Amino acid sequence: MIRENRLYDELKVGDSAAIKRVCTANDLYIFAHASGNLNPLHVPEESRADGGEAVAPSMWVGALVSAVLGNILPGAGTLYRSQNFVFLNRAHVGDELTVNVSVREKLSEGRVVLDTRVTGRGGDTIAQGAAEVLAPQRKIRFDDDRLPELLVQRHRHFDRLLDACTGLEPIVTAVVVPEDRVSLGGALLAARNGLIRPILIGCARTIAAVAKEIGADLSGLDVHDVAGDDAAAAASVALANAGKVQAIMKGHLHTDALLHHVVKRDGGLRTARRLSHVFVMDVPGLDHPLIVSDAAINIAPDLEAKVDITQNAIDVALALGIAQPKVGILSAVETVNPQIPSTLDAAVLSKMAERGQIKGAIVDGPLAMDNAVDVAAAKTKGITSLVAGHADILIVPNLEAGNMLAKELSFIAHAEAAGLALGATVPLILTSRADGEKARLASCAIAALYRAWRAGGHARTAVTAQAAE
C-alpha cells in the first residue's frame, strides 16, 4: 500500500489512526533475537515445555505503537521524543491486538503529543500511555510492503511428528556400534523421549567409556558385547531375523558395513521390494514436510528400482499422515526428451501410477525442480498438473542429484533432515554424524510412526499445510 505522511500543519487535535496485528510465535522469536531478552516466559517452545502459554514481551506490545506513528499518523519522517506506558494486561500468541493513537496536543517547534493504547482479548486494555514526537518536515510517499521477508528457522513439522508418537510403545531397536558420543547420545536421547528401547551392540568396554564421558547411565539397558563393526552389523541383522528387534539404528560405522549384511541373500533382511532411503526434510518456510528419495543408497537406479523407490517414499508419506501425497519425478526439464533418460523414466512412472502399479499417491513427471515446488514457476511454464508447485515427494534421477539436493536443503536452506531406509523386513535408521538432536529424534519418530502405520493401516497424525504459528 502506498502511504503519504501528514505534516505538522495538517494535523488536528482528535485525529486518530489504528492498526490490527495478530501476535505470532515468529514475532516472539524475532523480538528475542533483536532485543537479547531470552526470558523463557516469552519463548514459545520454552513456555510450552513448562506447561504455560507464551507471554508477549511488554516492550514488543509497546513497539507496535511505532508502527502507527511511523507509517500512518503522522507517518514517514516522524521522530520520537518520548513515550510512556502503563501495562495493564498481557498479550499471548494468537491474540489479535488493536493499536490506537490519537492527537492530544500540538506543541511548539513541530512537537505533537498523542495518546496511545493497545487492546487485546475482549477489548481489554493491555497498554496505554502517551507519545511525544517531532512531526515530519517534508512530504513523503512510500510503499509499506517493500521490506524483504524474514525467514525464522524453526522446524515445526518435526515437532508435530514427535507429538504424534505420544502413547506409542517404544520400538525395540538394535543400535549398531554406538561407540562415539554422537551415536550413543542420539540413541539414549531417543530412549529418554520414549521413541525407542535400545539394544546396544558393540564393544561393551568402549560403549561404557563413552557413556562415562557423556555422563550417561546405562543401567537397565541391554548391551551385547560384540567386537568389530562387521560382527556387530551381523548380530543386529540376526536379532531382526529372530524377531527380537523392530528396527535397526546405525551407529559409529560405515553405512556399507551395515547394508552388506542387510542385503545378503541368505540371512539378510531382503524383501520383494528394493531397499531405498527416504529423507524427510523440515524446511523453514515450507508449509509441509518435503520427502526426497533416493539420496543415499541407489547410485543409478533403473526404472524397476525407481518404482520401488517411489513406493517406499509414498509409504513414508502415508505413515506421516499425508493423505494423498503428490509425487514429482524430477529431471533437468519438464518435457519428455529421449536424449535425457530420466525424463522417459518419469513419464513411465507417471503412467504406472495412473494404472495402479504405484499406489497411494498422485505421481507426475518429468518435472524440473522449480516447477515441482513453486506454483508461480509451474504457471509461468504453462504446466497443468495436480503435482506441479505442490510436490510433497521428490524422486530424484540418481544418487548424485539426490545427495546434492538434500545437502543443499540442509546447509543452505537450513532444513533438518531425518529419514529411513525401507525395503528390508525392519526399517533402518541411518543417522549421520552431521545430524542434530532434532533430526535424530525425528528419524526415530518416523520409524515409530511407520511401524504403527504398517501394523494398523492408518496414520496417527495428519501432516497438513499450516500457517506459521
N, C-alpha and C positions, 0 to 999 in steps of 0.2 A: 504494500500500500504506500502511495506517495503521501507524505505528510508535509505540512507547512507550519512553521512556528509562529508565535504571536509576540510582538514586541511590547515593551512596557506601555506605550501609549494605547495599545489595542486591548489591554487587559482592563477588566472592570471587576469591582468587588462583587462577589457572588458567582463569578464564572466558575464552572466546575468541569471535571472530566473523570472518567473511571475506566478501569480495565478489569477483566476477569482472568484468573490464572489458576490452573489445576496444579497442585503440588505433586510432583512425581518423585520416585526414588532417584532418578537421574539428577534432579535438582539438588538433592541432598548430597549425592556423591560429588558433584561438581563443586558445591559450596565447601565441602570438606577439603577438597584439593586446593581450592583457591584461597581459603582462609587459614588452613592448617588446623582447624578445630576438629579433632578426631573423637570428641565425646561420643561414647557408644550409644547414648540416647538418640543421637542424630544420624547414626549409620544403620540403614535398614537391616543388613544381614546380622549385625551385632545385636540389635534390639530384638529381632525375631528369635535369635538364639536364647535370649533371656526371657522369652515368652511375652515380650511387650510390643508396643506399636511405636514405630519411629516418630519422633517429635521433630518438626522442622525447627532449625535454629531461629531464634527470635530476630537476629540480625538479617537472616535471609528474608524473613517476612518484611522487615523494615526496608530492605533493599528494593522490594517491589515498588515502593513509592517513587523511587528514582526513575522507574520505567515510565510512569505517567508524567513526571516533571520533565524528563529529558526528551520524551517522544511527542507529548500532546500539549500539556499545559504547564509552563509556557511553551515547551518544545525545544527543538535543537538550539544549542547555544546557551542554555540555562546552566548557571553555575551555583553550586551550594554555598551558602554562608554558614548555616547551622540547621540542625534537625534534632528534635527531641521526641521521645516515645515513652508511653506507658503501656506495658504489655499485660493484658487482662486475661487472655486465654492462649491456647496453643493450637497450632496447625499440624496436621498429620498427612502422610501420603494419601492421595486420593481426594483430599478436600479441595473444593472449588473456592478460591478466595476472590473477594471483590475489593479493589483498591480505589479509594475515592480521594480526590484533592479538590479544594475549593479556595478561591482567592478571598482572604480575610481582610487584607490591608495593603495599600500601596504606600511605600515609604519613599524618601528622597533618594537620589543618586541611583535610580533604577532598581531599588530593592523592593521585593514583594514578599509578603508573608502569606502562607497558605496553610489551611487546616488539612491534616492528613489522617486517613482512617482506613483500616483493613478489617474486613469482616469475613467470617468463615461459616462453620456449620450452623445452620438455623439462623443465620444473620447475626450471630454473636460477635461482638467486637473483640478482635484479637489484639490490635494495637491502635493507638491514637496519639496524635501529637501535632506539632507544628513545624513547618519548614520555612526558613528564610533563604531566598535565592536572589541572585542577580539575573534579571530578565535578559533575554537575547538582545544584542545590539544591532543585528542585521538580519535580513530575511534569509531563511534557509529552507529549501525544499529537498527532501531526501526520501529514499526508499527504505522502509523499515524492515525489508525482507532480504537485505543484501549481505548479511553475515554468512560466513561459511558454517556448515553444520559441524557439530561436535559429535564424536563417537566415544561413548562411555564403554570401557572394556568390562563387560560383565558376561557371565555365562549362565543365564537363567534357564536355558534348555536342560543343561546337565543338572541343575538344581531340581527341576521337575522330575527327571529320571530317578534321582536319588530319593526324592519324596515318594515316588511310586513304589519303591521297594519296601516301604513300611509294611510290616506284617508278614513279609515273605520269610520263609525259613532260609537261613544262610546256606549257600550251596557248598558242598564239600569239595574242596579244591586242592589238587596237588600243586604245590609251589616248587618249581624245579630249580635247584641251586640258588636259594636265597642267601647268597654268601657275600653280599655287599650291603651298604647302608640303604641304598635306593630300593633294591628288590625286597629285602626283608622288611624295611619300614613300610613300603607300599602294601605288602600283604597283611601286616599287622594293623595298618590303618583301616583296610577294608574289613578286617575281622572286628575291630572296635566299632565300626559302623554297622555291624550286623549283616554284611553282604556275603561274606564267605566264612567257612570254617576251614582254616588252612591245615594241610598236612605238609610239613616241611621236609623236602627230600634233598639231601646233600651231605656234605661233611659236617657231622654234628659239632665237632670242635670249632670249626670255622664259624658256623651259624651262631654258636654260643658266644664266641668272641665278638661278633658283630652286634649281637643283641646287647652285650655289656657295653659296647662302645656307644650305642644309641640310647642306652638306658631302658631297654625293653625287657619285660618279664615274659619268659617262655613257659612259665608254669602252666600245666594243663594242656599244652599243645603237643600234638603227635609229631615227633621228629624221626624220620627214617635216615639212619646213618649210612650213606652211600658215597663211595669215593669216586670222583671223576664225573665230568659232565655227561659223557656217553652213558654210563651206568645209571646216573640219576634220571636222564631222559627215558631210558628203557624202563626203569622202575615206575615212573609216572604213567606210562602207557599201559603197563601191566596192571596197575591199580584201576585204570579206567576200564580195561577189558574185563576185570573181575567185578565191576560194578561198585567199587569202593570209593570212587570219586566221581563227581558230576561235571567237573571242569578241570582244565589244566592251565596253570599260570606260569608264564616264562619268567625266570629269574636271571641270574648273572651268567648266562651262557648264550652262545650264538643261536639265532633262530634256526639255522640249518641243522644244528646238532639236535634240536628238539624234533623238527619236522622229519628228519631222517628216520626216526622210529615211528612217528605218527603215520607215515605213508607206506610203511612196509606192507608187502602183500600178505605175508604171514606174520601174525601177531601185532599188526598195526591197528589203526583206527579208521581204516578206509570205509567209505560208504559208496553208494552208487553215484554220488554227486562229487564233482571236482572240488578240491579244497581251495578256498579263496579267502582273502582278507577283506574285511569291511571296516572302513573308517567312518566313525560318526563324528562330525565336526560341529562344534558350537561356535559359530562365527558372530562376533559382536556386530550388532546392527542388522543381522538377518533374522527374520521373524519365525524361522523354523530350523530344526537341525538339518544339516546337509550331509548326505551319505556319499562317500567316494569309494569306488572299487574297480579293479583290484590294484592296490598300490604297494603290495608287499610280498606277494608270493609268485604269481604267474607272470613270467617275464614277457612273453609274446604269445598270448593266448589265441588259439584258433577259434572258429565260430562255435564249435561244440563246447569249448571251455567257457566262452563268453555267455552261453546260455546258462550254465551253472553259476557263473559269477553274478549274472543279473538276478537269478532266482534267489541266491543267497542274500544279496543286498535287499531284495524285496522282503524276504522273510524277516530280516532285522527290522526294517521299517514297520512291518505289520506288528512285530513284537513290541515296538515302541509306541504303538497306538496311532500310527499314521494310517487312516482308514483305507485310502486308495492312493498309494504312493504314485507320484509322477516321475518316470524314469527317463532321463535324457541320455541317449547314446552319443558320446562325444566323438568328434573328429575335428580336423582343421577347418572344414567348411560345412555348410548346412545343406548342400546338394549332393546327390549321388554322382560320384566321379570314378569311373573304372580304374583310373590311374592311382586312386587313393583307396587301397583295400579296406581300410576301416569304415569308409562310407558304405561300401557294399555290405559289410557285416552289420552295420547299423540298420540298414534298410531291411535286411532279413530278420533281425531280431524284432524289429517293429511289427513285421508281418506275422512272425511266430506268436507274438503276444496277442495280436488280433484274433488268431485262430486257437488261442487257449493253450499253446505249447509252453508259454511262460505265463504264470498265473499270479493274480492278486494285485496287478498294477496296470497303469496306463503307460505304455512304452512308445517313445518316438525318437527317430533319428534318421539320418545324421543331424546333429546339432553342433554348432560351434559353441565355445564356452560362453560367449557374450549373450547369444540369443537363447541359451538354455536357462540362464539365471536372471536375465534382465528383460522385463516386459517391453521397455522402450526399444531396446535393440531388436527384439523379435518383430515389433511393429514396423520399425524402420526397414527391415528386410522383407516385409510382407509375408511373414510366416504365420500361417493359420494352424494352430495346434493347441491342444489342451495342456501340453507339457511345456512348450516354449515360454520362457520367462518365469516358470513356476516349478522348476525341477526340484524334487526332494532328493533324488538319487542321480548321481553322475557316474556313468560307466565309461571308463577311460579305455583308449585303444590298446595300451600296453603299460607295463610296469613303470617305464621311464616317465611317461606322461603323468601317470597317477601319483608317483612319488614326488615329482616336482610340484604338482597341483597341491597335494596335501601339505607339503612343507612351505609352499608359498602362503597358503591359508594360515598355517601355524605361525610363521615367523614374520610375515608382512602384515597380514590381516589380524594377527593376534588371536587366532582361534585356538580353542582347546581341542585336542584330537584324542578320541578314545576309540576302541574297536575290538573286534573279534575275528578269529579265523573260523570259518564254518565249512562243513563238508566232511568233518570227522564225526565219530559217534558221540563225542562231547565237544563243547565249544572250547577254543583255545584263546586264552587272554594273553596277547603278545604285546606286553608293555615295552616301552623304550626308556633308555637312560634319561632322555630329554623330557619325559612326561612329568608334569607337575602332579601334586596330590589330587587335584580335582579330576584330572584326566584318568589317573589310576583308579580312583573311586568310581568314575563313570564307566570305565571298562568293566569293572566287576558288576556294576548295576545293570549294564546291558546284558551281561551273561546271565544274571539272575532273571531279568525280565524275559529274555529269550527262552530260558528253560521253563519259566512259568507259562509262556505262550505255547510252547510245544506240548506241555502237559495238559493245559486247559483249553487250547484252541482259541483263546481270546486274549487281547492285551489288557493289562492292568491300568493303563493310563492312556488318555488321548493327548497326543502331542499336536497341538493346533497352532496356527499362526496367532500370535498375540501381540498387542501393542506393548511398547515398553512400559514397565511398571511405573 
